[in-house]
Amino acid sequence: MWDIAIKEKVYQRLANEIFFRILHGEYELGSKLPSYIDLAKEAGSSPETVRKAVRELQQNGVVEKTRLGYFVTSDYAPITAFRQQYLAAIKKEYLTAQRKVEI
């Protein structure tokens, strides 16, 4: 069986990129995120894909929805948890790739 499936969706990659910007302080804790339209223009993506990415971050507690828009959480705990989740997924991918190339 061929292993050519693409597991990561575009919105997941975009969610990760937004998350990296949060980690590196481009979007500070408690700050309002740019609009879907602005994020889509910057990312070269559709607003719908951005919406899905932000929803992914919201479900993980990294982003909070208010009546004024979407804000980066002020609580560092969900950010730490999402970071650990991301690193675990990368480690799993690495170990899978390593098994594929072992002789």
Phi and psi restraints in degrees (range 20) as a CNS / XPLOR table:
assign (resid 1 and name C) (resid 2 and name N)
       (resid 2 and name CA) (resid 2 and name C) 1.0 -80.6 20.0 2
assign (resid 2 and name N) (resid 2 and name CA)
       (resid 2 and name C) (resid 3 and name N) 1.0 142.2 20.0 2
assign (resid 2 and name C) (resid 3 and name N)
       (resid 3 and name CA) (resid 3 and name C) 1.0 -110.7 20.0 2
assign (resid 3 and name N) (resid 3 and name CA)
       (resid 3 and name C) (resid 4 and name N) 1.0 77.2 20.0 2
assign (resid 3 and name C) (resid 4 and name N)
       (resid 4 and name CA) (resid 4 and name C) 1.0 -121.2 20.0 2
assign (resid 4 and name N) (resid 4 and name CA)
       (resid 4 and name C) (resid 5 and name N) 1.0 14.3 20.0 2
assign (resid 4 and name C) (resid 5 and name N)
       (resid 5 and name CA) (resid 5 and name C) 1.0 -68.2 20.0 2
assign (resid 5 and name N) (resid 5 and name CA)
       (resid 5 and name C) (resid 6 and name N) 1.0 140.2 20.0 2
assign (resid 5 and name C) (resid 6 and name N)
       (resid 6 and name CA) (resid 6 and name C) 1.0 -95.2 20.0 2
assign (resid 6 and name N) (resid 6 and name CA)
       (resid 6 and name C) (resid 7 and name N) 1.0 112.6 20.0 2
assign (resid 6 and name C) (resid 7 and name N)
       (resid 7 and name CA) (resid 7 and name C) 1.0 -88.7 20.0 2
assign (resid 7 and name N) (resid 7 and name CA)
       (resid 7 and name C) (resid 8 and name N) 1.0 -32.6 20.0 2
assign (resid 7 and name C) (resid 8 and name N)
       (resid 8 and name CA) (resid 8 and name C) 1.0 -89.8 20.0 2
assign (resid 8 and name N) (resid 8 and name CA)
       (resid 8 and name C) (resid 9 and name N) 1.0 126.1 20.0 2
assign (resid 8 and name C) (resid 9 and name N)
       (resid 9 and name CA) (resid 9 and name C) 1.0 -81.8 20.0 2
assign (resid 9 and name N) (resid 9 and name CA)
       (resid 9 and name C) (resid 10 and name N) 1.0 159.2 20.0 2
assign (resid 9 and name C) (resid 10 and name N)
       (resid 10 and name CA) (resid 10 and name C) 1.0 -59.2 20.0 2
assign (resid 10 and name N) (resid 10 and name CA)
       (resid 10 and name C) (resid 11 and name N) 1.0 -41.9 20.0 2
assign (resid 10 and name C) (resid 11 and name N)
       (resid 11 and name CA) (resid 11 and name C) 1.0 -64.9 20.0 2
assign (resid 11 and name N) (resid 11 and name CA)
       (resid 11 and name C) (resid 12 and name N) 1.0 -31.0 20.0 2
assign (resid 11 and name C) (resid 12 and name N)
       (resid 12 and name CA) (resid 12 and name C) 1.0 -69.1 20.0 2
assign (resid 12 and name N) (resid 12 and name CA)
       (resid 12 and name C) (resid 13 and name N) 1.0 -40.8 20.0 2
assign (resid 12 and name C) (resid 13 and name N)
       (resid 13 and name CA) (resid 13 and name C) 1.0 -63.1 20.0 2
assign (resid 13 and name N) (resid 13 and name CA)
       (resid 13 and name C) (resid 14 and name N) 1.0 -40.5 20.0 2
assign (resid 13 and name C) (resid 14 and name N)
       (resid 14 and name CA) (resid 14 and name C) 1.0 -66.3 20.0 2
assign (resid 14 and name N) (resid 14 and name CA)
       (resid 14 and name C) (resid 15 and name N) 1.0 -41.5 20.0 2
assign (resid 14 and name C) (resid 15 and name N)
       (resid 15 and name CA) (resid 15 and name C) 1.0 -59.1 20.0 2
assign (resid 15 and name N) (resid 15 and name CA)
       (resid 15 and name C) (resid 16 and name N) 1.0 -42.3 20.0 2
assign (resid 15 and name C) (resid 16 and name N)
       (resid 16 and name CA) (resid 16 and name C) 1.0 -62.7 20.0 2
assign (resid 16 and name N) (resid 16 and name CA)
       (resid 16 and name C) (resid 17 and name N) 1.0 -41.8 20.0 2
assign (resid 16 and name C) (resid 17 and name N)
       (resid 17 and name CA) (resid 17 and name C) 1.0 -64.4 20.0 2
assign (resid 17 and name N) (resid 17 and name CA)
       (resid 17 and name C) (resid 18 and name N) 1.0 -41.4 20.0 2
assign (resid 17 and name C) (resid 18 and name N)
       (resid 18 and name CA) (resid 18 and name C) 1.0 -62.5 20.0 2
assign (resid 18 and name N) (resid 18 and name CA)
       (resid 18 and name C) (resid 19 and name N) 1.0 -42.6 20.0 2
assign (resid 18 and name C) (resid 19 and name N)
       (resid 19 and name CA) (resid 19 and name C) 1.0 -61.0 20.0 2
assign (resid 19 and name N) (resid 19 and name CA)
       (resid 19 and name C) (resid 20 and name N) 1.0 -42.9 20.0 2
assign (resid 19 and name C) (resid 20 and name N)
       (resid 20 and name CA) (resid 20 and name C) 1.0 -60.3 20.0 2
assign (resid 20 and name N) (resid 20 and name CA)
       (resid 20 and name C) (resid 21 and name N) 1.0 -37.5 20.0 2
assign (resid 20 and name C) (resid 21 and name N)
       (resid 21 and name CA) (resid 21 and name C) 1.0 -67.7 20.0 2
assign (resid 21 and name N) (resid 21 and name CA)
       (resid 21 and name C) (resid 22 and name N) 1.0 -34.2 20.0 2
assign (resid 21 and name C) (resid 22 and name N)
       (resid 22 and name CA) (resid 22 and name C) 1.0 -66.2 20.0 2
assign (resid 22 and name N) (resid 22 and name CA)
       (resid 22 and name C) (resid 23 and name N) 1.0 -47.8 20.0 2
assign (resid 22 and name C) (resid 23 and name N)
       (resid 23 and name CA) (resid 23 and name C) 1.0 -57.9 20.0 2
assign (resid 23 and name N) (resid 23 and name CA)
       (resid 23 and name C) (resid 24 and name N) 1.0 -37.1 20.0 2
assign (resid 23 and name C) (resid 24 and name N)
       (resid 24 and name CA) (resid 24 and name C) 1.0 -93.6 20.0 2
assign (resid 24 and name N) (resid 24 and name CA)
       (resid 24 and name C) (resid 25 and name N) 1.0 8.9 20.0 2
assign (resid 24 and name C) (resid 25 and name N)
       (resid 25 and name CA) (resid 25 and name C) 1.0 84.1 20.0 2
assign (resid 25 and name N) (resid 25 and name CA)
       (resid 25 and name C) (resid 26 and name N) 1.0 4.0 20.0 2
assign (resid 25 and name C) (resid 26 and name N)
       (resid 26 and name CA) (resid 26 and name C) 1.0 -66.3 20.0 2
assign (resid 26 and name N) (resid 26 and name CA)
       (resid 26 and name C) (resid 27 and name N) 1.0 -39.1 20.0 2
assign (resid 26 and name C) (resid 27 and name N)
       (resid 27 and name CA) (resid 27 and name C) 1.0 -113.3 20.0 2
assign (resid 27 and name N) (resid 27 and name CA)
       (resid 27 and name C) (resid 28 and name N) 1.0 105.0 20.0 2
assign (resid 27 and name C) (resid 28 and name N)
       (resid 28 and name CA) (resid 28 and name C) 1.0 -76.6 20.0 2
assign (resid 28 and name N) (resid 28 and name CA)
       (resid 28 and name C) (resid 29 and name N) 1.0 158.1 20.0 2
assign (resid 28 and name C) (resid 29 and name N)
       (resid 29 and name CA) (resid 29 and name C) 1.0 -55.2 20.0 2
assign (resid 29 and name N) (resid 29 and name CA)
       (resid 29 and name C) (resid 30 and name N) 1.0 132.7 20.0 2
assign (resid 29 and name C) (resid 30 and name N)
       (resid 30 and name CA) (resid 30 and name C) 1.0 81.8 20.0 2
assign (resid 30 and name N) (resid 30 and name CA)
       (resid 30 and name C) (resid 31 and name N) 1.0 -4.8 20.0 2
assign (resid 30 and name C) (resid 31 and name N)
       (resid 31 and name CA) (resid 31 and name C) 1.0 -86.1 20.0 2
assign (resid 31 and name N) (resid 31 and name CA)
       (resid 31 and name C) (resid 32 and name N) 1.0 155.5 20.0 2
assign (resid 31 and name C) (resid 32 and name N)
       (resid 32 and name CA) (resid 32 and name C) 1.0 -79.1 20.0 2
assign (resid 32 and name N) (resid 32 and name CA)
       (resid 32 and name C) (resid 33 and name N) 1.0 136.3 20.0 2
assign (resid 32 and name C) (resid 33 and name N)
       (resid 33 and name CA) (resid 33 and name C) 1.0 -76.3 20.0 2
assign (resid 33 and name N) (resid 33 and name CA)
       (resid 33 and name C) (resid 34 and name N) 1.0 153.0 20.0 2
assign (resid 33 and name C) (resid 34 and name N)
       (resid 34 and name CA) (resid 34 and name C) 1.0 -60.7 20.0 2
assign (resid 34 and name N) (resid 34 and name CA)
       (resid 34 and name C) (resid 35 and name N) 1.0 163.5 20.0 2
assign (resid 34 and name C) (resid 35 and name N)
       (resid 35 and name CA) (resid 35 and name C) 1.0 -65.6 20.0 2
assign (resid 35 and name N) (resid 35 and name CA)
       (resid 35 and name C) (resid 36 and name N) 1.0 161.9 20.0 2
assign (resid 35 and name C) (resid 36 and name N)
       (resid 36 and name CA) (resid 36 and name C) 1.0 -54.2 20.0 2
assign (resid 36 and name N) (resid 36 and name CA)
       (resid 36 and name C) (resid 37 and name N) 1.0 -43.2 20.0 2
assign (resid 36 and name C) (resid 37 and name N)
       (resid 37 and name CA) (resid 37 and name C) 1.0 -62.3 20.0 2
assign (resid 37 and name N) (resid 37 and name CA)
       (resid 37 and name C) (resid 38 and name N) 1.0 -46.5 20.0 2
assign (resid 37 and name C) (resid 38 and name N)
       (resid 38 and name CA) (resid 38 and name C) 1.0 -65.5 20.0 2
assign (resid 38 and name N) (resid 38 and name CA)
       (resid 38 and name C) (resid 39 and name N) 1.0 -43.0 20.0 2
assign (resid 38 and name C) (resid 39 and name N)
       (resid 39 and name CA) (resid 39 and name C) 1.0 -63.5 20.0 2
assign (resid 39 and name N) (resid 39 and name CA)
       (resid 39 and name C) (resid 40 and name N) 1.0 -40.5 20.0 2
assign (resid 39 and name C) (resid 40 and name N)
       (resid 40 and name CA) (resid 40 and name C) 1.0 -63.2 20.0 2
assign (resid 40 and name N) (resid 40 and name CA)
       (resid 40 and name C) (resid 41 and name N) 1.0 -43.3 20.0 2
assign (resid 40 and name C) (resid 41 and name N)
       (resid 41 and name CA) (resid 41 and name C) 1.0 -61.7 20.0 2
assign (resid 41 and name N) (resid 41 and name CA)
       (resid 41 and name C) (resid 42 and name N) 1.0 -45.1 20.0 2
assign (resid 41 and name C) (resid 42 and name N)
       (resid 42 and name CA) (resid 42 and name C) 1.0 -65.4 20.0 2
assign (resid 42 and name N) (resid 42 and name CA)
       (resid 42 and name C) (resid 43 and name N) 1.0 -38.5 20.0 2
assign (resid 42 and name C) (resid 43 and name N)
       (resid 43 and name CA) (resid 43 and name C) 1.0 -86.8 20.0 2
assign (resid 43 and name N) (resid 43 and name CA)
       (resid 43 and name C) (resid 44 and name N) 1.0 -11.7 20.0 2
assign (resid 43 and name C) (resid 44 and name N)
       (resid 44 and name CA) (resid 44 and name C) 1.0 68.3 20.0 2
assign (resid 44 and name N) (resid 44 and name CA)
       (resid 44 and name C) (resid 45 and name N) 1.0 39.1 20.0 2
assign (resid 44 and name C) (resid 45 and name N)
       (resid 45 and name CA) (resid 45 and name C) 1.0 -128.6 20.0 2
assign (resid 45 and name N) (resid 45 and name CA)
       (resid 45 and name C) (resid 46 and name N) 1.0 178.1 20.0 2
assign (resid 45 and name C) (resid 46 and name N)
       (resid 46 and name CA) (resid 46 and name C) 1.0 -90.0 20.0 2
assign (resid 46 and name N) (resid 46 and name CA)
       (resid 46 and name C) (resid 47 and name N) 1.0 152.7 20.0 2
assign (resid 46 and name C) (resid 47 and name N)
       (resid 47 and name CA) (resid 47 and name C) 1.0 -58.7 20.0 2
assign (resid 47 and name N) (resid 47 and name CA)
       (resid 47 and name C) (resid 48 and name N) 1.0 -32.6 20.0 2
assign (resid 47 and name C) (resid 48 and name N)
       (resid 48 and name CA) (resid 48 and name C) 1.0 -64.6 20.0 2
assign (resid 48 and name N) (resid 48 and name CA)
       (resid 48 and name C) (resid 49 and name N) 1.0 -41.3 20.0 2
assign (resid 48 and name C) (resid 49 and name N)
       (resid 49 and name CA) (resid 49 and name C) 1.0 -64.9 20.0 2
assign (resid 49 and name N) (resid 49 and name CA)
       (resid 49 and name C) (resid 50 and name N) 1.0 -40.7 20.0 2
assign (resid 49 and name C) (resid 50 and name N)
       (resid 50 and name CA) (resid 50 and name C) 1.0 -62.4 20.0 2
assign (resid 50 and name N) (resid 50 and name CA)
       (resid 50 and name C) (resid 51 and name N) 1.0 -42.3 20.0 2
assign (resid 50 and name C) (resid 51 and name N)
       (resid 51 and name CA) (resid 51 and name C) 1.0 -58.2 20.0 2
assign (resid 51 and name N) (resid 51 and name CA)
       (resid 51 and name C) (resid 52 and name N) 1.0 -44.7 20.0 2
assign (resid 51 and name C) (resid 52 and name N)
       (resid 52 and name CA) (resid 52 and name C) 1.0 -64.3 20.0 2
assign (resid 52 and name N) (resid 52 and name CA)
       (resid 52 and name C) (resid 53 and name N) 1.0 -39.5 20.0 2
assign (resid 52 and name C) (resid 53 and name N)
       (resid 53 and name CA) (resid 53 and name C) 1.0 -64.6 20.0 2
assign (resid 53 and name N) (resid 53 and name CA)
       (resid 53 and name C) (resid 54 and name N) 1.0 -45.4 20.0 2
assign (resid 53 and name C) (resid 54 and name N)
       (resid 54 and name CA) (resid 54 and name C) 1.0 -65.4 20.0 2
assign (resid 54 and name N) (resid 54 and name CA)
       (resid 54 and name C) (resid 55 and name N) 1.0 -38.9 20.0 2
assign (resid 54 and name C) (resid 55 and name N)
       (resid 55 and name CA) (resid 55 and name C) 1.0 -61.6 20.0 2
assign (resid 55 and name N) (resid 55 and name CA)
       (resid 55 and name C) (resid 56 and name N) 1.0 -40.1 20.0 2
assign (resid 55 and name C) (resid 56 and name N)
       (resid 56 and name CA) (resid 56 and name C) 1.0 -58.9 20.0 2
assign (resid 56 and name N) (resid 56 and name CA)
       (resid 56 and name C) (resid 57 and name N) 1.0 -45.4 20.0 2
assign (resid 56 and name C) (resid 57 and name N)
       (resid 57 and name CA) (resid 57 and name C) 1.0 -67.9 20.0 2
assign (resid 57 and name N) (resid 57 and name CA)
       (resid 57 and name C) (resid 58 and name N) 1.0 -35.4 20.0 2
assign (resid 57 and name C) (resid 58 and name N)
       (resid 58 and name CA) (resid 58 and name C) 1.0 -65.4 20.0 2
assign (resid 58 and name N) (resid 58 and name CA)
       (resid 58 and name C) (resid 59 and name N) 1.0 -43.3 20.0 2
assign (resid 58 and name C) (resid 59 and name N)
       (resid 59 and name CA) (resid 59 and name C) 1.0 -62.6 20.0 2
assign (resid 59 and name N) (resid 59 and name CA)
       (resid 59 and name C) (resid 60 and name N) 1.0 -25.6 20.0 2
assign (resid 59 and name C) (resid 60 and name N)
       (resid 60 and name CA) (resid 60 and name C) 1.0 -95.7 20.0 2
assign (resid 60 and name N) (resid 60 and name CA)
       (resid 60 and name C) (resid 61 and name N) 1.0 5.3 20.0 2
assign (resid 60 and name C) (resid 61 and name N)
       (resid 61 and name CA) (resid 61 and name C) 1.0 79.3 20.0 2
assign (resid 61 and name N) (resid 61 and name CA)
       (resid 61 and name C) (resid 62 and name N) 1.0 5.4 20.0 2
assign (resid 61 and name C) (resid 62 and name N)
       (resid 62 and name CA) (resid 62 and name C) 1.0 -77.7 20.0 2
assign (resid 62 and name N) (resid 62 and name CA)
       (resid 62 and name C) (resid 63 and name N) 1.0 -32.8 20.0 2
assign (resid 62 and name C) (resid 63 and name N)
       (resid 63 and name CA) (resid 63 and name C) 1.0 -123.0 20.0 2
assign (resid 63 and name N) (resid 63 and name CA)
       (resid 63 and name C) (resid 64 and name N) 1.0 142.7 20.0 2
assign (resid 63 and name C) (resid 64 and name N)
       (resid 64 and name CA) (resid 64 and name C) 1.0 -120.0 20.0 2
assign (resid 64 and name N) (resid 64 and name CA)
       (resid 64 and name C) (resid 65 and name N) 1.0 138.1 20.0 2
assign (resid 64 and name C) (resid 65 and name N)
       (resid 65 and name CA) (resid 65 and name C) 1.0 -96.1 20.0 2
assign (resid 65 and name N) (resid 65 and name CA)
       (resid 65 and name C) (resid 66 and name N) 1.0 130.9 20.0 2
assign (resid 65 and name C) (resid 66 and name N)
       (resid 66 and name CA) (resid 66 and name C) 1.0 -126.8 20.0 2
assign (resid 66 and name N) (resid 66 and name CA)
       (resid 66 and name C) (resid 67 and name N) 1.0 176.7 20.0 2
assign (resid 66 and name C) (resid 67 and name N)
       (resid 67 and name CA) (resid 67 and name C) 1.0 -68.8 20.0 2
assign (resid 67 and name N) (resid 67 and name CA)
       (resid 67 and name C) (resid 68 and name N) 1.0 -13.4 20.0 2
assign (resid 67 and name C) (resid 68 and name N)
       (resid 68 and name CA) (resid 68 and name C) 1.0 -95.8 20.0 2
assign (resid 68 and name N) (resid 68 and name CA)
       (resid 68 and name C) (resid 69 and name N) 1.0 -4.3 20.0 2
assign (resid 68 and name C) (resid 69 and name N)
       (resid 69 and name CA) (resid 69 and name C) 1.0 131.5 20.0 2
assign (resid 69 and name N) (resid 69 and name CA)
       (resid 69 and name C) (resid 70 and name N) 1.0 -161.2 20.0 2
assign (resid 69 and name C) (resid 70 and name N)
       (resid 70 and name CA) (resid 70 and name C) 1.0 -102.1 20.0 2
assign (resid 70 and name N) (resid 70 and name CA)
       (resid 70 and name C) (resid 71 and name N) 1.0 133.5 20.0 2
assign (resid 70 and name C) (resid 71 and name N)
       (resid 71 and name CA) (resid 71 and name C) 1.0 -126.1 20.0 2
assign (resid 71 and name N) (resid 71 and name CA)
       (resid 71 and name C) (resid 72 and name N) 1.0 146.5 20.0 2
assign (resid 71 and name C) (resid 72 and name N)
       (resid 72 and name CA) (resid 72 and name C) 1.0 -67.9 20.0 2
assign (resid 72 and name N) (resid 72 and name CA)
       (resid 72 and name C) (resid 73 and name N) 1.0 137.1 20.0 2
assign (resid 72 and name C) (resid 73 and name N)
       (resid 73 and name CA) (resid 73 and name C) 1.0 -57.5 20.0 2
assign (resid 73 and name N) (resid 73 and name CA)
       (resid 73 and name C) (resid 74 and name N) 1.0 152.9 20.0 2
assign (resid 73 and name C) (resid 74 and name N)
       (resid 74 and name CA) (resid 74 and name C) 1.0 -91.4 20.0 2
assign (resid 74 and name N) (resid 74 and name CA)
       (resid 74 and name C) (resid 75 and name N) 1.0 -10.2 20.0 2
assign (resid 74 and name C) (resid 75 and name N)
       (resid 75 and name CA) (resid 75 and name C) 1.0 -95.1 20.0 2
assign (resid 75 and name N) (resid 75 and name CA)
       (resid 75 and name C) (resid 76 and name N) 1.0 123.1 20.0 2
assign (resid 75 and name C) (resid 76 and name N)
       (resid 76 and name CA) (resid 76 and name C) 1.0 -75.5 20.0 2
assign (resid 76 and name N) (resid 76 and name CA)
       (resid 76 and name C) (resid 77 and name N) 1.0 -18.0 20.0 2
assign (resid 76 and name C) (resid 77 and name N)
       (resid 77 and name CA) (resid 77 and name C) 1.0 -58.5 20.0 2
assign (resid 77 and name N) (resid 77 and name CA)
       (resid 77 and name C) (resid 78 and name N) 1.0 -48.5 20.0 2
assign (resid 77 and name C) (resid 78 and name N)
       (resid 78 and name CA) (resid 78 and name C) 1.0 -65.2 20.0 2
assign (resid 78 and name N) (resid 78 and name CA)
       (resid 78 and name C) (resid 79 and name N) 1.0 -29.7 20.0 2
assign (resid 78 and name C) (resid 79 and name N)
       (resid 79 and name CA) (resid 79 and name C) 1.0 -68.1 20.0 2
assign (resid 79 and name N) (resid 79 and name CA)
       (resid 79 and name C) (resid 80 and name N) 1.0 -43.2 20.0 2
assign (resid 79 and name C) (resid 80 and name N)
       (resid 80 and name CA) (resid 80 and name C) 1.0 -62.6 20.0 2
assign (resid 80 and name N) (resid 80 and name CA)
       (resid 80 and name C) (resid 81 and name N) 1.0 -43.4 20.0 2
assign (resid 80 and name C) (resid 81 and name N)
       (resid 81 and name CA) (resid 81 and name C) 1.0 -63.2 20.0 2
assign (resid 81 and name N) (resid 81 and name CA)
       (resid 81 and name C) (resid 82 and name N) 1.0 -43.0 20.0 2
assign (resid 81 and name C) (resid 82 and name N)
       (resid 82 and name CA) (resid 82 and name C) 1.0 -66.0 20.0 2
assign (resid 82 and name N) (resid 82 and name CA)
       (resid 82 and name C) (resid 83 and name N) 1.0 -38.3 20.0 2
assign (resid 82 and name C) (resid 83 and name N)
       (resid 83 and name CA) (resid 83 and name C) 1.0 -61.4 20.0 2
assign (resid 83 and name N) (resid 83 and name CA)
       (resid 83 and name C) (resid 84 and name N) 1.0 -45.2 20.0 2
assign (resid 83 and name C) (resid 84 and name N)
       (resid 84 and name CA) (resid 84 and name C) 1.0 -64.0 20.0 2
assign (resid 84 and name N) (resid 84 and name CA)
       (resid 84 and name C) (resid 85 and name N) 1.0 -40.6 20.0 2
assign (resid 84 and name C) (resid 85 and name N)
       (resid 85 and name CA) (resid 85 and name C) 1.0 -61.7 20.0 2
assign (resid 85 and name N) (resid 85 and name CA)
       (resid 85 and name C) (resid 86 and name N) 1.0 -44.1 20.0 2
assign (resid 85 and name C) (resid 86 and name N)
       (resid 86 and name CA) (resid 86 and name C) 1.0 -62.2 20.0 2
assign (resid 86 and name N) (resid 86 and name CA)
       (resid 86 and name C) (resid 87 and name N) 1.0 -48.0 20.0 2
assign (resid 86 and name C) (resid 87 and name N)
       (resid 87 and name CA) (resid 87 and name C) 1.0 -63.2 20.0 2
assign (resid 87 and name N) (resid 87 and name CA)
       (resid 87 and name C) (resid 88 and name N) 1.0 -37.4 20.0 2
assign (resid 87 and name C) (resid 88 and name N)
       (resid 88 and name CA) (resid 88 and name C) 1.0 -64.3 20.0 2
assign (resid 88 and name N) (resid 88 and name CA)
       (resid 88 and name C) (resid 89 and name N) 1.0 -40.3 20.0 2
assign (resid 88 and name C) (resid 89 and name N)
       (resid 89 and name CA) (resid 89 and name C) 1.0 -65.7 20.0 2
assign (resid 89 and name N) (resid 89 and name CA)
       (resid 89 and name C) (resid 90 and name N) 1.0 -41.7 20.0 2
assign (resid 89 and name C) (resid 90 and name N)
       (resid 90 and name CA) (resid 90 and name C) 1.0 -64.8 20.0 2
assign (resid 90 and name N) (resid 90 and name CA)
       (resid 90 and name C) (resid 91 and name N) 1.0 -41.5 20.0 2
assign (resid 90 and name C) (resid 91 and name N)
       (resid 91 and name CA) (resid 91 and name C) 1.0 -62.3 20.0 2
assign (resid 91 and name N) (resid 91 and name CA)
       (resid 91 and name C) (resid 92 and name N) 1.0 -42.1 20.0 2
assign (resid 91 and name C) (resid 92 and name N)
       (resid 92 and name CA) (resid 92 and name C) 1.0 -62.4 20.0 2
assign (resid 92 and name N) (resid 92 and name CA)
       (resid 92 and name C) (resid 93 and name N) 1.0 -43.9 20.0 2
assign (resid 92 and name C) (resid 93 and name N)
       (resid 93 and name CA) (resid 93 and name C) 1.0 -61.7 20.0 2
assign (resid 93 and name N) (resid 93 and name CA)
       (resid 93 and name C) (resid 94 and name N) 1.0 -41.3 20.0 2
assign (resid 93 and name C) (resid 94 and name N)
       (resid 94 and name CA) (resid 94 and name C) 1.0 -62.7 20.0 2
assign (resid 94 and name N) (resid 94 and name CA)
       (resid 94 and name C) (resid 95 and name N) 1.0 -46.5 20.0 2
assign (resid 94 and name C) (resid 95 and name N)
       (resid 95 and name CA) (resid 95 and name C) 1.0 -64.1 20.0 2
assign (resid 95 and name N) (resid 95 and name CA)
       (resid 95 and name C) (resid 96 and name N) 1.0 -36.4 20.0 2
assign (resid 95 and name C) (resid 96 and name N)
       (resid 96 and name CA) (resid 96 and name C) 1.0 -64.4 20.0 2
assign (resid 96 and name N) (resid 96 and name CA)
       (resid 96 and name C) (resid 97 and name N) 1.0 -45.4 20.0 2
assign (resid 96 and name C) (resid 97 and name N)
       (resid 97 and name CA) (resid 97 and name C) 1.0 -63.8 20.0 2
assign (resid 97 and name N) (resid 97 and name CA)
       (resid 97 and name C) (resid 98 and name N) 1.0 -39.5 20.0 2
assign (resid 97 and name C) (resid 98 and name N)
       (resid 98 and name CA) (resid 98 and name C) 1.0 -62.3 20.0 2
assign (resid 98 and name N) (resid 98 and name CA)
       (resid 98 and name C) (resid 99 and name N) 1.0 -42.5 20.0 2
assign (resid 98 and name C) (resid 99 and name N)
       (resid 99 and name CA) (resid 99 and name C) 1.0 -62.6 20.0 2
assign (resid 99 and name N) (resid 99 and name CA)
       (resid 99 and name C) (resid 100 and name N) 1.0 -33.9 20.0 2
assign (resid 99 and name C) (resid 100 and name N)
       (resid 100 and name CA) (resid 100 and name C) 1.0 -68.1 20.0 2
assign (resid 100 and name N) (resid 100 and name CA)
       (resid 100 and name C) (resid 101 and name N) 1.0 -29.2 20.0 2
assign (resid 100 and name C) (resid 101 and name N)
       (resid 101 and name CA) (resid 101 and name C) 1.0 -102.2 20.0 2
assign (resid 101 and name N) (resid 101 and name CA)
       (resid 101 and name C) (resid 102 and name N) 1.0 -1.9 20.0 2
assign (resid 101 and name C) (resid 102 and name N)
       (resid 102 and name CA) (resid 102 and name C) 1.0 -69.3 20.0 2
assign (resid 102 and name N) (resid 102 and name CA)
       (resid 102 and name C) (resid 103 and name N) 1.0 143.9 20.0 2
